Structure formats: structure tokens, C-alpha cells
Amino acid sequence: MDINKHMHFVRNASDLQALHNTLIKSREFNSEKIFICAGGGCIASGSMKVKNAFVDQMAKNNLTESLDIMETGCLGPCAVGPVVVIGKDDTFYQKVRPQDVKEIVEKHLIGGNVVENLLHEVDEQKVSKKSELPFFKNQDKQVLRNCGKINPNKIADYIANGGYLAMSKVLDIMTSDQVIHEVTVSGLRGRGGAGFPTGTKWSFAKKSQEKEKYILCNADEGDPGAFMDRSILEGDPHSIIEGMAIGAFAIGSTQGYVYVRAEYPLAIERLQIAIDQARLCGLLGKNILDTGFNFDLEIRKGSGAFVCGEETALITSIEGNRGEPRPRPPFPAEKGLWNKPTVLNNVETLSNIPLLINMGGARFAEKGTSKSKGTKIFALAGTVKISGLVEVAVGTPLRKLVYDIGGGISTNKKYKAAQIGGPSGGCIPAEHLDVPLDYESLNKLGAIMGSGGLIVMDESSCMVDVARFFLEFVQDESCGKCVPCREGTARMKQIVDRICEGKGEMKDLDELEKLAATVTNASLCGLGQTAPNPVLSTLRHFKEEYIEHIRDKKCRTAVCKELIVFEILDICNGCQACKKVCPVEAIHGEKKLLHNIDDEVCIRCGLCLSTCKFDAIVKY
């Protein structure tokens, strides 16, 4: 539907409701649809070629008038993309290729029979309906309610699904104090990592007597393996705009900024389209819905510095300076952007706001735990059968995400740990698989909820090496402003490097814990204060692996290269294939006789192991 035809309706709250009613009765809204995932992951897998194939095949078979093709945001199961959902019977097809489309059109759309080889398999049984797949039926999609159901580039789709009605309600019948009360009653906590109560943060800014205030959206998602905010921006950008507008009304702001990392070009493109459409409809700008409320939004691109996910560094970056944290207090709610009162929330937090307002704070608080309300989105990655974007009630056990939703471990090995909360988080071992995913329970285990990154590891992962990886990340991303973070993380990495090389000493473990305490207590911002978490959590739950590296000079998973030993067994027939591929001539032996490897010369490249066809070489 061409939204420009309905521009005259959107002058006030009544007109917006009338437009919503018109749209839900339209042919476009009620038509049968083929939903094609156009999230970043599926696009990379070729979903746009799949879409073009559908366009061609439907035209050839005269189906264009009876079926609409809808590009949507991320549906969730990124590992099996491109994904296609046939709306009329809820059939879910995975790993669809352009050459599969002809069969889907002729066999399914015309013949009424599903294409079984494109269905997902559960317990050796093919399951056709999306709603019956464990990945979907074990979730509770609230924030992601529109992702996969609407075209993110069409404001009409968002309004037809109830979009901007929460903002209309706020501007029409609520006061700023009432809005903050509802947010406070809801128990909504910041989803960016710290979990600070959103209503409390808004109330601090509301109390300021300054006339000029700002509201900011933190979309600088930098955790390895995290893509929650990106997927919301790509799949439901208007929810962020609506949430920010409600927040701006609550605190008395007229200007907002969305800080997005430049590495998210698709998210930036769709958000800008959404902002332009909202302005065109009178839902951003001056005198919104004829209420006298003025509010506008702009995008600010970040250059990919992880530290700019910290609120004061983000603010400094928007101001045009190098992204470095500032001492607190004063906090941004008092003196933030250009020294004016500022509220900063992340994408997921703000996307909760329209939902919260529509249902009411008390009803929103019915989900979750006593101290952690609502739902939480996780980017489930690593060694699980179905990785992707999932949303569950706060307090859901980790086991349910890994096994019921993710399908369990994808290898023939056992679950070992899950790194939660990104570089600032910690590892959850197998004995704590039933831990509720809420702020308090995770803190007791030395981990944090963080923004929602969740990387599952099997027994092939070395936990000392995992700690080294995250230490290297935070050390590289440290802005260098404060000595504890700059020098402390570097020193910790030196020690862990030495342990991984088999050169560690038992006293290094005490030294690591002392350094971790110093870095945590003395660093200026959250990046430094939480940087030691991966080391501390692996020391807490997997200390025996550190001891093996130090005492036995052994890495049980053969991951730490310096501790790997390759050995040629007696069954070697002297074919010399391994000798020919060795780049440093570490393998010796005559043809048809037993060979040996010079451990002093060997660089642990593994070419000999992969070349041997007789299983005569082992690695340990």
C-alpha cells in the first residue's frame, strides 16, 4: 500500500487509529504471503536470489495476483538460511536455493504438497510447520514480535501491526510522570549489560530543570558473536523510533540520536528509511499528532571502537571527539551530551517501550523473575545445531536455550561451557546448565547477562585459550586512557600467553587474580572493570586446565599450539607423504621404514596429520 495516499489521515491520534483500521482491512494486509528472510545473514546466504526466483516462477504460473512476496527481517534460525515461510499453511523451508523455487511453486503452491527435502528434521522426523519447530515453539517473542512478519522498509506494515499506537496513547492521554511510572512498575532493566532500572534512569533526567535534553540509542553492538541489536534495526526499525519518541516525551527531550556502528550498513539503511517515512507521516518532527510535542532523530555512525559501547565514550564520540570514557559522577542523566541531561538506552531496551506502554507496566512485569522482568534476546552461537537469534523470558534455564531451542551440541562431543555476556562476561560450565538466565543468578557464577551474546563450546575448547582470546580482544580495544585497564589487561595477557606456551608457573595464578582485582576496582569505565571476567570465571570453573598447562605442560584439547605434540606410530609404512608436506623438514626416515618427528623443529602446523592416510600420526 502506498503510504502517501494516506498522509492526510495522520494529523492526530484519531487519524492514526483510522489509518491502522484501514490498513488491517486492506487487500495487501490480508493477502496470502510468502515470507522471505532479508536479514543480513540470509542475504549473505543468497536470499535475494531466492526472492527473484520466486518473482519469476510466480509470474510464469500466474500466481502474482493471489500471493504476495514479503521481504522480512531476521526470523531467527540463521544457521539454516536462506529461510522461506509459506504463510497460508505456516510451512518453514530452510537452506532454500534459487533452483529449489520452481519445485516449491509447482509442488507446494500449485499442487498442495510440501517439498520434504527442504523441511527441518527433528528426531529423524520432518516437521513442516514453523510453529511446531522446537526452535520457535520454545521461544517467547515479544521484542521480536514483528521480525519476520513485516517488511521493515514499509511503515504501513508497522502501523497495520499496531505500530505508533503506543506513542499516540502517550501523547494523547498520558503525562510524562505517568509514562515513567509505567516503565518503573514494569521492572524493565537496561538490556545493554548493566541492567540498570530504566524507569529510574528516566526519572533522573526528567527531574532536571534544564530545557535542553537528549535521548540516545546505543546501537554500537561490539561483542564477538552478538547481533541482537543489528537484527532489530534490520527487521523492526520503527520500534526503536517509537520507543525513543516515548522516552523523549517522558524526560522532556526534543532531539535524539541513534549511534550505530558503520559495520552495520543494512541496519543503517533501513533505519534511515524508517526515519524518513516517520517524518513524512508526521510521526517525527514538529507538533507530532497535533499535540504540540516536537521530536526528531538523527543517525550517528561509529567507527567500530568497542569502548564506544560505554555510555560516556559514546557521548564523547557523538560530540566529534575521540571515543574515551569520562569519570562518573556526574552521570549522563545530569550532564551528558554537550553537558546537557541525557538518557541513553540500547536498542533492545527501547524496543520494549511500545510493547510495555500498550500492555501496561504491571502486565509486562508478569514475565521474568522477581527482580528481572520481561524477555531477553540472545544471539545463540557456537557448537549448537541451530544457531541464531532467540528470545525467551528472563530466568529461562540455560539448558533450554542450548538443547530445546538450539537443538543440542552439533558435534559428537559433550557440552563444556557457554560464554555469556561477551568479553565482559564469563563461562558457565556443565554443572550449572540449569542456571536461570537472570542478572542475579549469573552474577553469582561470576558471569553477567551482558547484551545477550551466548557462545556455546564443546569439549574441544581449551578454556585457557578462551580466556586468552577475550583478554586479547579487550586489550586491543582498550582506549588506553586509564593505566589499570591499559597496563593491567596487557600484563594479564602476557601471563596467560605464557601459560598457553607451557612456560607458566603456579604463582602466575595468584598473580592473575591480584591483577584482576586491581583492574576491576581501579579502571575508569565498564570495559576495564569487567575485562578480567573471562579469566576469573575460567579460573573459578576450570582451574585444573590452568594447572595442567603449568605443571604437566599439556593442553588436554590440543588447542594451545606450543603444547601440541605430534607422534608417528609404529604402524607407519614409510610412504613419506608426511615428509614431503612438512614445511620445516622436521620429519625424518627412509622410504618404507618407520619415520619420526623432531619435536624441536616441528612448528605444529598439522599438515602431517591431515596428509597421513593410514592413521599413523597422532596429536596430543
N, C-alpha and C positions, 0 to 999 in steps of 0.2 A: 504494500500500500504506500502511495506517495504521501509522505507526511505533510508536504507543502499544501496539499489540498485541505488540510485540517487545521492550518495555522490559526484561523480566526476563532477556533474553539478554545484555545489555550490562553485565556485572559485572566481567569480566576479559578478558584478551586472547583466551582460547579462545572466550568468548561472542561477542566481536566478529567473530571469524573465522566462527563458526557463523551469525551473522546475515548476514554477507556471502554465505555459501554459500546460505542460504535465499532471500535476495533475488535472486540471479542465476538461481535456478530458478523464480522466481515468474512468473505469467502477465503481470503488469504489466511486468516487465523484458524478457520475451521477445516481447511483443506487437508487431505491426506499428505503426509510429508515423508521424505527420505532425509534423514539427518546424517550429514557427513561431517566428521570432526575436522575442524580447521584450526585446532590448537597448534602451537609451534611444533610439538613432537610429531603429530600426524602429518603436518605439512612437509616436514623433513623426510617422512617416510613415503610421500607421494600422494597425499590425499587429494590435492588439486587435480592431478591427472585422473584420479578415480572420478572426481566430480565431472570433469569434462567428458569422460567416457559415458557417464550416466546421461548427461545432456544429449549426447549424440544418439545413444541407444533409445532413449525415451522419445526423441523426435522421430526416429525411424519406425517406432512402433505406435505412434500416435497416442502417447501417454502424457504429453505435456500439459494438457488441459485438466487432467484428473489427478495429477500428482505434482507436488512442489518439491524442489530440492532446496534444502536449507543448510547453509554453512553455519556450524556452531562452534562454540569454544570447546575446551578440553572436556571429554566425557569421563576421563579418569584413567582407564587402563592403558597407559602409554606404551607398555611393553608389547602390546598386540596390535598396534596401529599399522596402517590406517583402519579406523573402525567406521562402520556404517550401521545405522539403525533404521529399519523399515517401520515407520510409525504406526501403520494400521494394525499390525499384529505384534509389535514390540520385538521383532526379530533382530538379534545382535549378530553382525558379521564382523570377523576380525581378520587382520592381515590381508585386506582386500587389495587386489592389484587391478589395474585397468583392464587386463584381459579377462578378469572374473566377471566384469559388469554385464556382459552380454548374457551370460548364464543366469545371473540374478534377475535380470529383466525378463528373459523368456521363461525361465523355470518358475521363479517366485512371483513376480509382479503380474505375469500373464497366466501362468499355469497353476499358481497357488501352492507350489511345493517349495520347501526350503532347500537351500544348497548346503548339504550337510558338511562338506569338506571345509567350509568357511565358519562353521559353528565352533563355539568354545567347548572344550571337553572337561567334564567334572566327574572324577571317579570312573573313568573309562566310558562315560555316557555323554553323548552330545546333548547340549542344552541350547535351545533356540531363543527363548525369551530373555530379554535383558533383565527384567525384574526378578527372574528366578536364578540368576547367576550369583553365587556367593559373594563375589566382589561387590556387587551392587546391593543385594538384599541385606547385607550386614552393615551397611552404612546408614547414616542419618544426615542426609544432605539438607542443610539449612542455608548456609552462606553460598554453597554451590548449587542452590536450587534452580538457577537459570542456566548454568553452564551445561551445554549440551542440549538445551531446549529452545534457545533463542538465537537469532542472528545478532552478534554483538555490534554489527555495523548499522543496525536499524533500530532507531529509538521507538518506532511503532511497536516492535516486538516487546520491548521492555515495558512500555506503558500498558500494552494489552495484558501483560502478566502482572499487573499491579504496580508497576514502576512509577515513582514520583508521587504516589498517593500518600505515603508516609510524610513526605515533605509538605504536601498540600495540607494534610491534617495538622502538622505542626504550625504552619504559617497561618492557618485559618482559625484554629480554636485553642491553641496551646500557648502558654507563656514560656519564656526561657527557663524559668525556675521549674516548671512542670516537666520540661524535656529532661533537664538534669536529674530531676527526681526519678523519672522512669529509668534512666540509664543507671542511676545509683541502685535502685531497687533490683534491677536486672542482675546485678553482680558481675557485669561484663568486665573482664580484666584485659589489659593490653595483650594482644596476640603477637607482639614483636619480640618477646623474650622475657622481659622483666615481670610481666603480669601485674603491673600497677593498675589499681581500680580506675576505670575510665571516667566514671561519674565524678570521682574525687578530683581528677586532673582537670576536668571541665569546670568544676566549681571554683577551683583556684583562679583560673583565668577569668571566669565570669565576675568574680569579686573585684577585680582590678578596675580602677576608675579611669584608666587610660581610654581614650576614644578610639585609638588605632590598635587593632589586634589582628592576629593572623592564625589561620589553621593550616597545618601542613600534613601531607600524607607521605609517609616513608615507604617508598617502593624500591628502595635500594637493597634488594634481596641478594646477599652475598655469600650465604652459607653454601659450602660444597654440597651438591645433591639436592638443593632446595629450589622449588619452582611453584610454590603456593601462590604468592602474590602475582607472579607473572601470569599464571593461568586465570586468575580472577580478572586481571586487567584485560587479557585477551578475550575472555569469554563473557564477562558481565561488567563492562566499564562504567555503565550508568549507575551501578550500585555504589561505587566509590564517590561519584559526583553527588548523588543524593545524600549519602552519609555525611560528606563534608559540608554540604549546604545546611543540613540539620545541625551539625556541630557548630557551624559558623553562627547560626541563629541563636544557639544556646549560649555562646560566650560573647556575642556582640561583635563578630568579625564581618568584614565585607570583602576580604580578599584571601584566597587560598592558593597554595602551590602543591603540586604533586612532584616529588623528587624521584625520578625513575633513572635507573642505570641505563646508559646508552647501549649496552649489550642487549637490550630488550626492544629491538626495532618494531616488531609486530605489536607488542603491548603499547608502545608509544603511539604508533599509527592509529590503532583502534581507540585509544583514549582520546586522542586529538579529534578524531571523527565524532566521538560521543560528546565532547565539549562543544564542538561547533554546532551539532544538532540541538543540544540543550539550549544554547544561546538563541538559535533560530526559532525555537519553540517558546522562548520567553521564560525558560526554566533556569537560566543563568542570566546575570546582568542586572539591570535596574528595575525596581518595582516588580519583583517576581510575583506572579499570580495576583497582581493588583493589591498587594499587602503593604507596600512601602519598603519591603526588605530588599536590600541590594547585596548581591554576592557574585563574584566572578572567580574563575580559576585559570591558572596557567601551569604549564609543564616546565620543569627544570630538569635537565639531563645531568646525571652524574657520570664521572669518568671511570667508574668501576673500583674505586677505593673502598675496601671493606670497612675501614674505620668510619666512613660516612654513613654507615647504618646507625652509628651512635648519634643521639639527637643533637647534641651541641656541635658536633663536627658537621652534620648535615646542614644545620642552620648556617654555620660559617661558610660552607660551600655555596649555598644559595646566595649569600651576600657577595659572592665573587672572589672569595679568598681561598687559600689552601685549606682543605678539609682537615682541621685539627680540633680536638675536643677543647672545651673551656672548663675551668673549675666550676663546681657547683657546691653551694648556692652562689649567686641566685639561679633558681631553676627557670627553664623557659617560660613556664606559666606566669612568671613575674617579669623576666627580661629575657626575651628570646630573639626572634628575627628583628634585626635593626633596633635591638634593645626594647622592643615592644612585647607585651604579653602574647604568648604563642602556645597553642596546643598542637602537639604532634602525635599522631597515631599511625599505625601501619595499615596496609591495605585490608587485611582480614578484619581488623577491629572495626574500621569504618564501614565495611560491607555488612557487618552485623546490625548497624544502626537502623536502617529502614525496616528490617525484619523485627527488631526489638520494639520500635515505635508502633508498628501495625498490630503486634500481638499483645503489647503491654509488658512492662518490666517484670511483673510478678509471674506471668505465664512463661516468659523467657527463662526465668530462674528455675523453672521446674526441671530443666535438663541439667545434667552435670552432677557435681558433688556439692557438699555443704559450703565449701569455700571457693570452688571453681565452677562457674556456671556456663551453660551453653554447650556449643560444639567446638571442635578443633580440627583444623585441616592439617594433614601430614603428607609429606612427599615421601612415599614408601619406595625405597630403592635398595640396591644391593642384591644379595643372593636369595631373592624371593621369586616365586614362579610368575606372579603378576605384579610388576612394579607400576607405580602411578600415583595419582592424586586421590586421597581418600579423606572423608570427613566422618567423624564419629563423635558421640557425646563425650565431653571431658570426663575422665575417670574410667574410660573403657580400658580393659586389660591389654597389655602389650601383646599377649598371646593371640588375642582375637585379630589384631591387625596383621600379625605375621602369618598365622595359619588359616583363619576363617576368611579373611579378605585377601591377603596376599597369596594364599594357596600353599603356604609352607616353603621350605627350603628348595631351591631349584637344582641343587647339586645332590649327589648321593652321600653327602656329609651331614652332620648334625648342626643345629643352631649353636652358635658360640656366644654372640653378643650383638647388641644393636647400639650404634652410636646415635644418640638423640640430642638435638639442640645445636648441631653444627660444631664449629671449632671451640665454642664456649661451653659445649655440653659434656656429656660423659657416657660411659659404656654400661649397658645393662646386661649382666651375664644370664646364663640359662636358669640359674636357681631363682631368679627374680622375674621370670617371664610373665607372671601373673600380676605384676605391679600395675596399679591403676595409673593411667596416664593423666595425672593432675600435678599441679605445681608442688604441693607439699610432699606427696609420695616420692616424686622424682628427686627432690632436694635431699631427702633422707638417704638416697642411694648415691649421692654425690653427682647427680646429673641435673639438668634443667629442661623444661619444656622447650625453651627457645622459640624460634619462629615456626618450627614444625618439621625440620629435616630429620629423617629417620632412615639410617643406613644399616641394613641387616648383614651380618657376617656369619659365615660358617666356620668350621674347624680349620680351614686352610689359612685363616687370617692370623698373623702374628700381632699380638696386642701391643708389644713394644714398638713395632713398626707403625702401628696405627697411631700411637702417641707421638711418634716422630713426625708422621705426616701432618697432623694437626698443629704440632708445635712449629713446624716449618712454615705452615700457612700463616699462623698468627704473627710469627716473627717477621715474615716478609711483608705482612700487611700493617705492622705497627707503624704509626705515623712518626715515631721517634721523638715526640715532644717531651715525654717524661722518661727519666732514667730507669725506674723499676721495670717498665714494660720493654723499653728498647734494649737494655742490657740484660735484664733478668731472663727474658724469653730466649735471648741469644745464648746465654750461659746454660740454660736448661737444655736447649737443643744440642749444644756441644756434648753435654753429659750423655744424653740419650743416643746421640750418634756413636759415641764411644762404646756404649753398652751394645749397640747393634753390631758393632765391628768386633766384638769379643775382647775389647780392651778395658772393660769396666771393672770397678772394684765395688765390694759390698758397701763401702762408705758412701758411694755415689747415691744410693737410695735415700739415705738420710739427708744428703746434700740437696737432692731434688725436692724433698718435702719442705726443707727450710727455705729454699729459693721460691717455691710455690707460695708459701705463706707470705713472703715479702712482696712478691709481685701482686698477689691478691689484695693485700692490705694497703699498699702504697701507690698503686697505679692510679692515674688520673681519671680514666674512663672505664666503661664496662668491658671494652675489648681486653685491656690489660688485666682487669680484676678477675675475669673469667678465663683468661688464656691458659692457666695451669690445669683447668678441669679435666681435660683428656688424660693428662699424666697422673693426676691424683686418683681418678676413677679406675684407671688400668692398674695402678699400684695397689689400690684397695681390693679389686676383684681378681686380678691376675698377677699377683706379686711373684708367684712361683715361676712365671715365664721370665721375669727380670732376673731372678736368681739363676735360672738355667743359663741365660745368656752370659752372666758374670762368672758363675762357678764352673759350669760344665762347658762353656764356650759352644753352646748348642742352641739353635733355633728349632724348636720342635716342628714348625711348619715349613722349614727350609725356605723362608722368605728373605731373611737377612742375608744378603749375598755373601758378605765376608765370612759367614759361619757355615756356608754350604760346603759339603764335601761330596765329590763325585768319585765313585769307585767302580772299577771294572771287575766283574765276577769271573770265576773260573770257567764259566760256560762260553767265554769269549772264543770265537773261532778264528780270530786274526784276519778278518776281512779287510781291515784297515779303513773302513768308511769313516769311522770317527777320527782317525788320524789325519785324513785328508781335509776334513772340515775345520779342524782345530785352528783358530787364527793365531795362536801363540806357540804352536808346536810343543804343547805340554804332554802329548800322548806319544808313548814310545812302544816299540815292539816290532818283531819281524812278521812278515806275512805268514798266515796260518798258525801263528803262535800267540799265546796269551799276551795282551797289551797291558800297560799300566799308565796311570796319570800322575804327573809330577805336581803335587799339591802346591808347591811354592810358585810354580809358573802359571798354573790354572787361573783364569780370570772369571770363572763361574758363569760363562755365557750360556751354557746349557745346550750348545749345538751338538755335542757328542751324544747327549741323552736323546735328543729328538731325532738324530740320524740313525742310531742303532736299531736294526730291525729284529734283533734276537734277544731283546730284554737283558742284555749282558751288562748294562750300565745302570747303576742306582744312584739316587741322590738322597742325602740325609744331612 
